[in-house]
Amino acid sequence: MPGKLRLATVGELEQRKTIRFQYRDEGIPREGFLAWYEGQIRGYENRCKHLPLPLDYGDGQFFTRDGLSFICQTHGAVYEPLTGKCTAGPCAGAELKMLPIAVENGEIYLEISD
């Protein structure tokens, strides 16, 4: 059934920079994350394109130390925050799965189809 899953407020995300969340895709439990980067909000499936492992170690740390890219803590793949494209590492050229995010009245939602 289509709908929306509330994830956070814009203020929470702006302060924390990333927020992990659980969702279902075609009935399968998945994990995603929200990111605040250059004043923009993005949502991605938390799954490296090299091997199907989370980018973080469960600690919600997705950004490189300089805060300019996402990094897979296991394999070192580096991704652009606004596009999800892997720019360095074992899966260069691949892209993180971007999730449909909506912002309404300061609330961030995942648009769900099942």
N, C-alpha and C positions, 0 to 999 in steps of 0.2 A: 504494500500500500504506500503510495507516494506521501511524502510529508517532509517535515524538518526536524532535525535533532539539534537542540540548543547546546552549544559548546562552551561559550564564555562571553564575557562582555569585551568590547573593544578596549576599554581601560585595563582590564586584567591582562589581555594579550600584550598591549603596549608596554606594560610594566614588566612582564615576565619574558617577553620576546618569543617564547615557544610554549605550547601547551599540547600535551598528548591526550588522545581520546580513543574510545572504543566505538566501533560501529559495525554494522553488518552489510555485506555486499553479496547479493544473491543468496542470502541466508547464511553466509559464511562469516564468522566473527573475524574482524580485522582491527588493526590499530592504525590510527592516523595521527597527524600533528598539524597544528596551526603555527604559522610563523608571522611575525611582524618584521618587515624589512623595508626601509626607506619609506615609511608611512603607508605601506601597502600590506594587505593580508593575503596569505596564501594557505591552502590546505593540501596536504599530500598524504598518500599512504606511506606509513613508516616501514618501508621495505626497500633495501638496497637493490639496485639493478644488477649487481655482480652475482650475488648469491641471495636467496630469499631470507635475509636476516634483517632485524631492525637496524636503523642507522645509529641509534643511541644504545646505551647499555641499560636502558630502563630508567635512566636518570634525567631524561628530558633535555640532554645537551646535544643540540644539533649543529650549532654554529662552530666554525673554526675559531681559534683563539682571537684572531683579528676581527671576527664578527662579519666577515664579508662573504662567506660561503657556508653551505652545509657540508658536513663530512661524515662518512661512515666510519664509526669508531673501530670497526673490526678490520676493514680492508683499506681504508684511506681514500676511498672514492670521494671526489669533491664535486659538489653540485651548486649551480646558480640558484639563489633563493627565489627569484621571480619567475623563472622558467622551469626549474627542476632538471635542467640539462646537466649531465655529467661532463665536466670539463677536464678532469684529470683522474687517473687511476685505472683500475681494471675494467671499467665499463664505459670508458670515454665515448660520448656521443649518445648514450642511452638517456632516457628521461624518467624521472620519478612520476608516478601516477598522480596527476593533479585531481583533487576532489572538488566537487561543486559546492562552493561556499557562498552564503548570502549574508548580508548585513542589514538588519532592520532595527531602527531605533536604538542603536548602540549595542545590539545583541548580535552575536555571530552564530550562524546555523549551518549545519551540513544538510544539504538537500538530498533526501533519500528517495529511492525509487521502489524499494521493496519493504 
